[in-house]
Amino acid sequence: MAVDEDKLNAFLGKAVGDLGAAMSAALVLIGDELGLYSALAEARLTSSKLAERTGTSERYVREWLANQAAGGYVEYESATDEYYLSEEQALCLANPNGPMDLPGGYSIVEDVFQVRQRAVENFRSGAGMEWGEHHPCLFEGTERFFRAAYNASLLSDWLPALDGVVEKLRAGARVADVGCGHGVTTLLMAQAFPDSQFVGIDYHDASIDTARKQATAAGVTNVSFEVADATSYKGSYDLIAFFDCLHDMADPAGAARHARESLASDGHCMLVEPAAGDSLSDNLNPVGRVFYGASSLICVPVSLAQNGPALGAQAGERRLTDVMVSGGGFGRFRRAAETPFNLVFEARP
C-alpha cells in the first residue's frame, strides 16, 4: 500500500503536538500550584528571578519555562533571557475570573489518569463509576473550569434570555439548582437576587459540604444546600436549573419530569448543556474532542453506574428535546442562548 508522505507528515505533526500537550499537562498543574503563572503575570522574569520569587529551584523552573515557552503558554524574550505572560495568557492561566480557567481544566485531566485502570475495566465490562468515586481533583477542577463560563454569561446573558425570569428573581422567587456541585451557580444567582430564595441540590455529600462552607464564607444568607438526587427533592419552585449535569444522570427523563411537577404553573426550567450538534459529524472539532474525552471517562460512567441511558456530554438539541418534552412532559422547549461551549434551553409547562 502506497503511503502519502504529505498526509503522513501532517498526521505526525499533529500527533507530536498532542504528545507535547499531554507531557505538559502535569507541568501546567505544577505552575498553577507553585504560583509560577501568577508571578509571570506580574513581571518579566529570568528563571532565577522567578525561582527566587516563588521559593522554587531554579534548575527545575528553567526547564519548566522552556517547556511552557515551546508550547506557547509563556512568552520568551531572548535578548534579555526573560519570560512573561501576555495579557491573553494571563487571563486564562493566572486569573480565576478570566474567560477560561485552564489549570482547572487540567485538574479534570489529572482525574482521568487517576481512574484510568478503572476505566479499562469498565470498557471491558460495561460497568459504571459514580461521581463520588473520582479523585477530589475532579470536583475542584470542575468548579474552576466551569465557573469561568458561569461568571461570564449566567447573569448577563443566560437568565435575561429566559422569558420574564429576571423580573421574577428581582421581585422574589424560589429557585432550585439541581446538580449544583460546589454551588458556584447557586451562589452567583443568590448574590445577584437577594430577594429570592435559592436551594442547591446535589446527591454528592462532599460537594454539598463544600457548597455550604463557601456560602458561609461569602456571607450569603438567602441560600441553602441539601443532599438529594434529581428525582427526590421537595418543594415548589418558580425556576429550576440544571447546569451541565442532566446528561450525567441515571434518569434524565425522570429528572425532567420531577422538575415539571415541582414547578409553579408559570414556572421556568433552565437547562444548560455542553454545546453539541445532533450528528457526530457536527461535533468532530476541538470542542467536541474535549467533551467526548470527558464523557468517555466521567459522564457516561456516572450514568451507567445506575443503569442510566448515558446521554453523554454531546447529547445534542434533538435528544435533549426528547428528554424534556417526551420524557419530562414540558409543553414548550426552546434554545434561548448559546456560547462556543454551552447551549442554554428554556422549558415551560
Secondary structure, DSSP 8 states (H G I E B T S, - for coil): ----HHHHHHHHHHHHHHHHHHHHHHHHHHHHHTTHHHHHHH--B-HHHHHHHHT--HHHHHHHHHHHHHTTSSEEETTTTEEE--HHHHHHHS-TTSS--HHHHHHHHHHHHHTHHHHHHHHHH-----GGGS-HHHHHHHHHHHHHHHHHHIIIIITTTSTTHHHHHHH--EEEEET-TT-HHHHHHHHH-TTSEEEEEES-HHHHHHHHHHHHHHT--SEEEEE--TTT----EEEEEEES-GGG-S-HHHHHHHHHHHEEEEEEEEEEEE---SSGGGG-SHHHHHHHHHIIIIIHHHHHTTT-----TT--HHHHHIIIIIIT--SEEEEEEE-SSEEEEEEE-
